[in-house]
Structures are given as structure tokens and as C-alpha cells.
Amino acid sequence: MITGGARGLGNEFCRAFVRSGCTQLAILDLKEEEAKDAADELVATACLNSDLAPTDFNIIGLGCDVSSERSVQKAFAETMDAFGRVDSVVASAGIVENYSAFDYPFDRIKRLYDINVHGAFFTAREAARNMIPQGGGSIVLVSSMSANIINIPQPQTPYNASKAAVKHMAASLAVEWAKKGVRVNTLCPGYMLTKLTKTILSHDQELKKTWESLTPMGRMGEPEDLAGAIVFLSSDASRFMTGSEIRVDGGYCII
Ligand SMILES: NC(=O)c1ccc[n+]([C@@H]2O[C@H](COP(=O)([O-])OP(=O)(O)OC[C@H]3O[C@@H](n4cnc5c(N)ncnc54)[C@H](O)[C@@H]3O)[C@@H](O)[C@H]2O)c1
């Protein structure tokens, strides 16, 4: 299951899983129609130039607002109805906004924490509730390099704090559930080219150059650059890892 999977990094994670042989997937997103379209598109793409037929896949799109616990519980109930179990859950739904601390309206700060922090918590809690009776599973919370460094020049204090919270949340939950077979790890991307960042960059052409100059590898990441890390963390390949973080940031955090 992937939250925020209709587009952006979440959608790229869906593609990475299917490329790695996954045939059963629930794509959750605030935008239900886009989630359903993403599911159809994923199946169509997977069948291109392959021996596989659409009937080989069970990929569904569901509407879900991760900031509402009730909505998350409903989506998990629908997923369990469709598949009978849930082995891997990726919490990718998240938003970013750039306001200086003095200018940031409180209702928007609250909404950001509701999605980025509480949404990740509701998703992880519901995942573990379903995974523990079946013997375990893997949860990946998508944080950010912003959990480790302060981005410049754009101001985004609540976002940075939300991503640090997600990272520490993953470690805390990992300890709570370690003996129950549920692993919880964090993926921390650097600057990636997705709709989220393209929206920011559309207002500021110089910003991309600044971000690239601050990244040792001299470029922004393509969403596909995260494919190996997300498949590794979500699968048994990482079975002795829990409470860990993988940074994929072109070296941003090392300088
Ligand atoms: N793009 C980057 O450079 C970057 C870097 C580090 C971390 N991240 C993190 O990666 C995650 C995905 O970012 P992205 O760049 O793909 O963003 P995006 O805006 O391209 O996609 C986010 C998806 O989440 C969905 N979403 C938003 N609010 C939701 C809600 N309340 N409930 C369910 N779905 C909701 C959106 O509809 C969208 O499909 C976020 O958590 C973000 O903080 C992104």
C-alpha cells in the first residue's frame, strides 16, 4: 500500500514495486479519481512489451485523506477486503509550503502537521494493527533530508520540523513493534523533481540553480533514483533493518 501514490514520488514507488514483480497494490490518494487512473495506468504500462495480462494484476486506487484517522481506517479496511493481508506500507503523502515564520498562517501550519505528521502516524498505526496478527510487515515513512539539515534559501520551518518528527516517529515505532515482526524505516530524499518541487520552482527559476549548486552531485534527483532504496526497505532484503534511515540526496547532507 502506498499513500500519496497518485503522483510524484509515491507514484514512482508504485512503478518501482511493479518493475520488481509486485502484482498487488493499493494506491491511496486524496484525489480518488487520480488514484484509480494511476492504478489503471500502472497495469497498462506493466503489460506493455511483457507476457503479463491485466488479469495478472490486482492494483486498486482508493480515495483517502491521511489527515483523517477515520479515512485511513476505511482505506485499510477496503485494502484488507481486497487482498486479505498487507505486507508493505509506504507513507508518502505529504505537502510543503514556504512561508517565513512570522508570515505563516496558523491554520496552514496545523494542516501541514495534520498531513505530514499525524497522517504518517495514522498510516503506520493502522499498518501495524493489520500486520501484527499476520506475523509482521514493513513500513516505510517518507521523511526528507530536511529532517537532518535546514534548507536554504526558502523558509520552511514547519515542514522541516514535520520531517524531523516523522524520522523520530519511525525510530520510536520501530522500537515499539520490533519484537512483533513489524519493521519501520525512513526514506529521506534530497531535492527531487516532482510536481511538489516543480510548483515551487515555477515561481523562481534561480532557485533550481541554487539547489543544484548546494548538492555535491550538482543535480536534482529524478524520482526513479529512489527506486532501489524503496524496494530494499519495503522487502525482506532489509529484514534486519528497523528504525533506520536511508538518505538519497546526491550528497547534500555530507557538506
Ligand atoms: N519532491 C521532493 O523533492 C521531496 C524531497 C524530500 C521529501 N519529499 C517527500 O516525499 C513525499 C511525496 O512528495 P512529492 O514530491 O511526491 O509530492 P507531490 O505533491 O508530487 O505528491 C504528493 C501526493 O500526495 C497526495 N496528498 C496530499 N495530501 C494528501 C492527503 N491529505 N491524503 C492523501 N494524499 C495526499 C497528493 O494528492 C499527491 O498525489 C512527501 O512526503 C514529501 O515531503 C519530497
The ligand as an SDF file (V2000), in Angstrom:
LIG
                    3D

 44 48  0  0  0  0  0  0  0  0999 V2000
    9.9420   16.1260   -4.0680 N   0  0  0  0  0  0  0  0  0  0  0  0
   10.9720   16.2730   -3.2320 C   0  0  0  0  0  0  0  0  0  0  0  0
   11.9720   16.8960   -3.5430 O   0  0  0  0  0  0  0  0  0  0  0  0
   10.9110   15.6580   -1.8650 C   0  0  0  0  0  0  0  0  0  0  0  0
   12.0860   15.6580   -1.1090 C   0  0  0  0  0  0  0  0  0  0  0  0
   12.0630   15.0790    0.1550 C   0  0  0  0  0  0  0  0  0  0  0  0
   10.9130   14.5290    0.6440 C   0  0  0  0  0  0  0  0  0  0  0  0
    9.7770   14.5510   -0.1140 N   0  0  0  0  0  0  0  0  0  0  0  0
    8.5660   13.9450    0.4650 C   0  0  0  0  0  0  0  0  0  0  0  0
    8.0700   12.9730   -0.4090 O   0  0  0  0  0  0  0  0  0  0  0  0
    6.6500   12.8620   -0.2710 C   0  0  0  0  0  0  0  0  0  0  0  0
    6.0000   12.9950   -1.6220 C   0  0  0  0  0  0  0  0  0  0  0  0
    6.3570   14.2530   -2.1880 O   0  0  0  0  0  0  0  0  0  0  0  0
    6.1470   14.5500   -3.7390 P   0  0  0  0  0  0  0  0  0  0  0  0
    7.2670   15.4300   -4.1570 O   0  0  0  0  0  0  0  0  0  0  0  0
    5.9170   13.2790   -4.4660 O   0  0  0  0  0  0  0  0  0  0  0  0
    4.7970   15.4150   -3.6750 O   0  0  0  0  0  0  0  0  0  0  0  0
    3.6200   15.5610   -4.7580 P   0  0  0  0  0  0  0  0  0  0  0  0
    2.8980   16.8160   -4.3650 O   0  0  0  0  0  0  0  0  0  0  0  0
    4.1550   15.4520   -6.1400 O   0  0  0  0  0  0  0  0  0  0  0  0
    2.7060   14.3050   -4.4520 O   0  0  0  0  0  0  0  0  0  0  0  0
    2.0870   14.1680   -3.1910 C   0  0  0  0  0  0  0  0  0  0  0  0
    0.8650   13.2690   -3.3230 C   0  0  0  0  0  0  0  0  0  0  0  0
    0.2510   13.1910   -2.0260 O   0  0  0  0  0  0  0  0  0  0  0  0
   -1.1330   13.4260   -2.1700 C   0  0  0  0  0  0  0  0  0  0  0  0
   -1.6730   14.0020   -0.9440 N   0  0  0  0  0  0  0  0  0  0  0  0
   -1.5480   15.2590   -0.4810 C   0  0  0  0  0  0  0  0  0  0  0  0
   -2.2350   15.4230    0.6600 N   0  0  0  0  0  0  0  0  0  0  0  0
   -2.8200   14.2140    0.9340 C   0  0  0  0  0  0  0  0  0  0  0  0
   -3.6550   13.7490    1.9770 C   0  0  0  0  0  0  0  0  0  0  0  0
   -4.0670   14.5690    2.9550 N   0  0  0  0  0  0  0  0  0  0  0  0
   -4.0680   12.4560    1.9470 N   0  0  0  0  0  0  0  0  0  0  0  0
   -3.6680   11.6280    0.9410 C   0  0  0  0  0  0  0  0  0  0  0  0
   -2.8840   12.0310   -0.0790 N   0  0  0  0  0  0  0  0  0  0  0  0
   -2.4670   13.3200   -0.0770 C   0  0  0  0  0  0  0  0  0  0  0  0
   -1.2660   14.3750   -3.3590 C   0  0  0  0  0  0  0  0  0  0  0  0
   -2.5770   14.3370   -3.9250 O   0  0  0  0  0  0  0  0  0  0  0  0
   -0.1850   13.8320   -4.2850 C   0  0  0  0  0  0  0  0  0  0  0  0
   -0.6750   12.8130   -5.1260 O   0  0  0  0  0  0  0  0  0  0  0  0
    6.2480   13.9730    0.7150 C   0  0  0  0  0  0  0  0  0  0  0  0
    6.0780   13.4090    1.9870 O   0  0  0  0  0  0  0  0  0  0  0  0
    7.4390   14.9160    0.6890 C   0  0  0  0  0  0  0  0  0  0  0  0
    7.5720   15.6390    1.8870 O   0  0  0  0  0  0  0  0  0  0  0  0
    9.7440   15.1000   -1.3550 C   0  0  0  0  0  0  0  0  0  0  0  0
  1  2  1  0
  2  3  2  0
  2  4  1  0
  4  5  1  0
  4 44  2  0
  5  6  2  0
  6  7  1  0
  7  8  2  0
  8  9  1  0
  8 44  1  0
  9 10  1  0
  9 42  1  0
 10 11  1  0
 11 12  1  0
 11 40  1  0
 12 13  1  0
 13 14  1  0
 14 15  2  0
 14 16  1  0
 14 17  1  0
 17 18  1  0
 18 19  2  0
 18 20  1  0
 18 21  1  0
 21 22  1  0
 22 23  1  0
 23 24  1  0
 23 38  1  0
 24 25  1  0
 25 26  1  0
 25 36  1  0
 26 27  1  0
 26 35  1  0
 27 28  2  0
 28 29  1  0
 29 30  1  0
 29 35  2  0
 30 31  1  0
 30 32  2  0
 32 33  1  0
 33 34  2  0
 34 35  1  0
 36 37  1  0
 36 38  1  0
 38 39  1  0
 40 41  1  0
 40 42  1  0
 42 43  1  0
M  CHG  2   8   1  16  -1
M  END
$$$$
